[in-house]
Amino acid sequence: MHFPELETPRLKLTELIATDEQDIFELFSDDSVIEYYDLAAFDELTQATNLINFFRTRFKENSGIRWAIRLKETNQLIGTCGFNTWSPNMRNAVIGYDLLPKFWGRGYTTEAVHRIVKAAFLGDLPCGKLNRIQGDTVPGNSASESLLLKVGFKEEGIRRQSGYWKNEFHDLKCFGLIQSEYREIKAHQ
């Protein structure tokens, strides 16, 4: 199965490779990046290698995809984005993303998320054409909520204590985007 590489005006979305381990370690060892994540900050480089391998396996099994977000000008890895899971049969997916803090506030993640949502709704990914994409946030993660709303997701409600990590239960705020709604949004822009 061929890994689909995507582009935006400022970014390249590419497959994560073994030589990205230092950049992935930097990303996931930053407490501000993983504040709302279901994992602890990395403290060993092998954790980054294992995560890259996990993402690659998920793609090979056609159960999800994760892209490296790279600046076009320098090819520097600044974050990741993708579909944590997807179901070709149900035609839906769950989205995820992260970015190095020094690049926050510049619209890079929004640009990347728009691009992968478009690819999913056009059927340009191995999962086929999706109809629904879901994003979950921990209440209080206003940056992530804002990003999802900018892309066109609608807040659907709170799933009480539906997550458990770092030795505690977490409420998850659910956001959803339907293909027909995204087409309407893009038509009015």
C-alpha distance (Angstrom), angle and dihedral (degrees) to the residues before:
residue distance angle dihedral
M1 . . .
H2 3.80 . .
F3 3.83 116.7 .
P4 3.83 108.0 -126.5
E5 3.79 113.2 -128.7
L6 3.81 116.3 -158.0
E7 3.81 135.5 -166.8
T8 3.77 138.6 -154.6
P9 3.80 128.2 -176.6
R10 3.83 91.5 -84.7
L11 3.80 105.3 16.9
K12 3.78 145.5 60.2
L13 3.79 117.8 -152.2
T14 3.80 108.0 -154.3
E15 3.77 141.5 162.2
L16 3.79 116.6 -79.7
I17 3.81 110.7 -113.7
A18 3.81 135.4 -168.8
T19 3.81 92.9 -98.2
D20 3.83 89.0 61.3
E21 3.81 90.5 70.6
Q22 3.82 95.6 103.1
D23 3.82 92.5 49.5
I24 3.82 91.6 46.5
F25 3.79 89.3 48.7
E26 3.82 90.5 51.8
L27 3.81 90.6 49.2
F28 3.80 98.0 47.2
S29 3.81 96.5 38.7
D30 3.82 90.3 61.5
D31 3.81 110.4 99.9
S32 3.81 92.7 -150.7
V33 3.83 91.2 55.8
I34 3.80 95.3 50.3
E35 3.81 96.8 36.8
Y36 3.82 91.3 112.8
Y37 3.81 96.8 27.0
D38 3.76 126.7 111.4
L39 3.79 91.4 -122.5
A40 3.78 137.9 68.1
A41 3.79 122.8 -112.2
F42 3.79 112.5 -80.1
D43 3.78 116.4 -107.9
E44 3.82 99.4 173.9
L45 3.79 130.7 53.8
T46 3.82 90.6 -133.0
Q47 3.81 88.3 68.3
A48 3.81 89.0 62.7
T49 3.81 90.9 48.4
N50 3.80 90.2 50.0
L51 3.81 91.7 49.5
I52 3.82 92.2 50.7
N53 3.81 89.2 50.0
F54 3.81 90.4 47.9
F55 3.82 91.4 53.1
R56 3.82 91.2 46.6
T57 3.83 91.7 50.2
R58 3.79 91.7 48.2
F59 3.81 89.2 55.3
K60 3.83 93.8 46.1
E61 3.82 88.8 52.1
N62 3.84 90.0 49.2
S63 3.81 91.6 -124.6
G64 3.82 98.7 116.1
I65 3.78 146.3 -26.5
R66 3.80 137.7 -130.6
W67 3.78 124.5 -166.8
A68 3.77 129.5 -160.6
I69 3.81 109.1 -123.5
R70 3.82 106.0 -137.2
L71 3.79 131.4 -180.0
K72 3.80 108.6 -116.1
E73 3.81 93.7 -140.4
T74 3.82 97.0 53.5
N75 3.83 105.9 12.8
Q76 3.83 87.1 -127.7
L77 3.80 114.7 158.5
I78 3.82 107.0 -124.6
G79 3.80 101.4 166.0
T80 3.78 146.5 -35.2
C81 3.79 136.8 -105.0
G82 3.73 137.6 176.4
F83 3.75 148.8 107.8
N84 3.80 111.8 -52.5
T85 3.78 88.5 -160.0
W86 3.76 135.4 -2.2
S87 3.76 134.2 -172.5
P88 3.81 115.0 -152.0
N89 3.83 89.4 -170.6
M90 3.81 94.3 52.2
R91 3.85 91.3 34.6
N92 3.80 93.1 -133.8
A93 3.79 139.5 112.4
V94 3.80 142.7 -173.1
I95 3.80 116.2 -126.1
G96 3.81 129.8 -143.7
Y97 3.80 136.8 175.1
D98 3.80 144.0 166.5
L99 3.80 137.4 -176.3
L100 3.79 137.7 -164.8
P101 3.83 108.0 -98.3
K102 3.82 94.3 -122.9
F103 3.83 87.0 66.2
W104 3.81 97.4 47.1
G105 3.80 118.6 120.7
R106 3.81 96.9 30.0
G107 3.80 99.1 96.5
Y108 3.81 95.9 -112.3
T109 3.79 96.0 128.4
T110 3.81 92.6 45.6
E111 3.82 89.0 51.2
A112 3.81 91.7 49.8
V113 3.82 94.2 45.3
H114 3.82 91.8 49.9
R115 3.81 88.6 53.4
I116 3.80 97.2 49.5
V117 3.81 91.9 43.9
K118 3.80 89.5 52.4
A119 3.82 91.4 49.4
A120 3.81 91.3 49.1
F121 3.79 93.9 49.3
L122 3.81 92.6 46.1
G123 3.80 91.8 51.0
D124 3.82 94.0 -116.8
L125 3.82 93.5 136.8
P126 3.82 131.9 77.4
C127 3.82 90.3 -106.4
G128 3.79 90.1 66.1
K129 3.79 126.2 -129.9
L130 3.79 111.3 -20.6
N131 3.79 125.8 -149.9
R132 3.82 100.8 -168.5
I133 3.79 135.9 30.8
Q134 3.78 121.6 -170.4
G135 3.78 128.8 -159.2
D136 3.79 123.3 -168.8
T137 3.79 124.5 -161.0
V138 3.77 133.8 -179.0
P139 3.82 108.2 -116.5
G140 3.78 106.8 -98.8
N141 3.80 95.3 38.9
S142 3.79 91.5 112.5
A143 3.83 94.9 164.5
S144 3.79 91.7 59.2
E145 3.80 92.6 43.5
S146 3.81 90.2 50.8
L147 3.80 91.7 50.4
L148 3.80 93.0 51.2
L149 3.81 91.7 48.6
K150 3.85 91.2 49.2
V151 3.80 90.2 54.4
G152 3.81 90.6 50.3
F153 3.80 104.5 -97.9
K154 3.79 116.5 147.2
E155 3.77 123.4 -138.9
E156 3.81 108.0 -114.7
G157 3.78 103.2 178.8
I158 3.76 146.5 -83.2
R159 3.76 123.2 -64.1
R160 3.78 101.5 -152.0
Q161 3.80 116.5 -130.1
S162 3.79 92.0 -18.6
G163 3.80 94.0 141.4
Y164 3.78 129.6 61.1
W165 3.78 123.4 -170.5
K166 3.79 139.5 125.6
N167 3.82 87.5 32.7
E168 3.79 96.6 -62.6
F169 3.79 142.3 84.0
H170 3.80 119.1 -108.6
D171 3.78 132.3 -159.3
L172 3.79 112.7 -131.9
K173 3.77 123.7 -148.0
C174 3.80 108.5 -144.4
F175 3.81 123.2 -143.8
G176 3.79 124.2 -177.1
L177 3.79 136.4 -167.2
I178 3.79 122.6 -166.4
Q179 3.80 121.4 -156.9
S180 3.82 94.4 -121.4
E181 3.83 91.5 51.8
Y182 3.80 91.4 50.3
R183 3.83 91.0 51.9
E184 3.82 89.4 53.1
I185 3.80 92.2 49.0
K186 3.81 92.5 49.7
A187 3.83 91.1 46.8
H188 3.81 91.0 56.8
Q189 3.82 95.5 47.9
